[in-house]
């Protein structure tokens, strides 16, 4: 017997869910194999976090003060971690745009496979890619003096960052489905991601910025996620004065809830838009 899902005939053995899972894992495996055949992408994932940690730690770190005695590298690593996952998430848009350009997506639509596997496979493979970049960053941070308050706090911060990267990758995916050119994806996203990263609490306290910029820098999603990750990593090692300066005195639980709310909102918005766009392309 057969079952029909999204207009495609699916084998009944294992049910529709098992069928979709198999297709998703097959697409994820294809995406990861493709990534390993692009050494420049692997080198970028390896070199980029190392370069930024060393640059800000040793070139700018000595000139940045006013952290109430907090070691700058402990302040810096969460910011660079968010920057790393933001740029790594761009692989989603680049890959989808390239697949669209080469007609690969059209070929997939002609196959008896779950439609959800296209995005599901990208989510799985890109999460692995983002986790790899984060691991490199954390190891580099430890080499230059980064010391989280606890392993549990570091793990929770990493999971939060991966969730945020997943939500952002859906935004990249939408752009990749619209512009259909890897070069255009970069041109469309760089003017958005770059100011969101640097006009945030990633590298310096928001209080050091001009007053007209502080409101935006404090409440935009990148700063909210950075502060939540930073609070998890600092834990009880941060003094009340440091928490007031760097985190606005907000508790860890509140910061994490705010970060999750932003992540959910971004993920739902771009997830719905991506689905609609893909269905339109499938007609």
Secondary structure in CASP SS format (residue, H / E / C, confidence):
PFRMAT SS
TARGET T0000
AUTHOR 0000-0000-0000
METHOD secondary structure of the structure
MODEL  1
X C 1.00
X E 1.00
X E 1.00
X E 1.00
X E 1.00
X C 1.00
X C 1.00
X E 1.00
X E 1.00
X E 1.00
X E 1.00
X C 1.00
X C 1.00
X C 1.00
X H 1.00
X H 1.00
X H 1.00
X H 1.00
X H 1.00
X H 1.00
X H 1.00
X H 1.00
X H 1.00
X H 1.00
X H 1.00
X H 1.00
X H 1.00
X H 1.00
X H 1.00
X H 1.00
X H 1.00
X H 1.00
X H 1.00
X H 1.00
X H 1.00
X H 1.00
X C 1.00
X C 1.00
X H 1.00
X H 1.00
X H 1.00
X H 1.00
X H 1.00
X H 1.00
X H 1.00
X H 1.00
X H 1.00
X H 1.00
X H 1.00
X H 1.00
X H 1.00
X H 1.00
X H 1.00
X H 1.00
X H 1.00
X H 1.00
X H 1.00
X H 1.00
X H 1.00
X H 1.00
X H 1.00
X H 1.00
X H 1.00
X C 1.00
X C 1.00
X C 1.00
X C 1.00
X C 1.00
X C 1.00
X C 1.00
X C 1.00
X H 1.00
X H 1.00
X H 1.00
X H 1.00
X H 1.00
X H 1.00
X H 1.00
X H 1.00
X H 1.00
X H 1.00
X H 1.00
X H 1.00
X H 1.00
X H 1.00
X H 1.00
X H 1.00
X H 1.00
X C 1.00
X H 1.00
X H 1.00
X H 1.00
X H 1.00
X H 1.00
X H 1.00
X H 1.00
X H 1.00
X H 1.00
X H 1.00
X H 1.00
X H 1.00
X H 1.00
X C 1.00
X H 1.00
X H 1.00
X H 1.00
X H 1.00
X H 1.00
X H 1.00
X C 1.00
X C 1.00
X C 1.00
X C 1.00
X C 1.00
X C 1.00
X H 1.00
X H 1.00
X H 1.00
X H 1.00
X H 1.00
X H 1.00
X H 1.00
X H 1.00
X H 1.00
X H 1.00
X H 1.00
X H 1.00
X H 1.00
X H 1.00
X H 1.00
X H 1.00
X H 1.00
X H 1.00
X H 1.00
X H 1.00
X H 1.00
X H 1.00
X H 1.00
X H 1.00
X H 1.00
X H 1.00
X H 1.00
X H 1.00
X C 1.00
X C 1.00
X C 1.00
X C 1.00
X C 1.00
X C 1.00
X C 1.00
X H 1.00
X H 1.00
X H 1.00
X H 1.00
X H 1.00
X H 1.00
X H 1.00
X H 1.00
X H 1.00
X H 1.00
X H 1.00
X H 1.00
X H 1.00
X H 1.00
X H 1.00
X H 1.00
X H 1.00
X H 1.00
X H 1.00
X H 1.00
X H 1.00
X H 1.00
X H 1.00
X H 1.00
X H 1.00
X H 1.00
X H 1.00
X H 1.00
X H 1.00
X C 1.00
X C 1.00
X H 1.00
X H 1.00
X H 1.00
X H 1.00
X H 1.00
X H 1.00
X H 1.00
X H 1.00
X H 1.00
X H 1.00
X H 1.00
X H 1.00
X H 1.00
X H 1.00
X H 1.00
X H 1.00
X H 1.00
X C 1.00
X C 1.00
X C 1.00
X C 1.00
X C 1.00
X C 1.00
X C 1.00
X H 1.00
X H 1.00
X H 1.00
X C 1.00
X C 1.00
X H 1.00
X H 1.00
X H 1.00
X H 1.00
X H 1.00
X H 1.00
X H 1.00
X H 1.00
X H 1.00
X C 1.00
X H 1.00
X H 1.00
X H 1.00
X H 1.00
X H 1.00
X H 1.00
X H 1.00
X H 1.00
X H 1.00
X H 1.00
X H 1.00
X H 1.00
X H 1.00
X H 1.00
X H 1.00
X H 1.00
X H 1.00
X C 1.00
X C 1.00
X H 1.00
X H 1.00
X H 1.00
X H 1.00
X H 1.00
X H 1.00
X H 1.00
X H 1.00
X C 1.00
X C 1.00
X C 1.00
X C 1.00
X H 1.00
X H 1.00
X H 1.00
X H 1.00
X H 1.00
X H 1.00
X H 1.00
X H 1.00
X H 1.00
X H 1.00
X H 1.00
X H 1.00
X H 1.00
X H 1.00
X H 1.00
X H 1.00
X H 1.00
X H 1.00
X H 1.00
X H 1.00
X H 1.00
X H 1.00
X H 1.00
X H 1.00
X H 1.00
X H 1.00
X H 1.00
X H 1.00
X H 1.00
X H 1.00
X H 1.00
X C 1.00
END
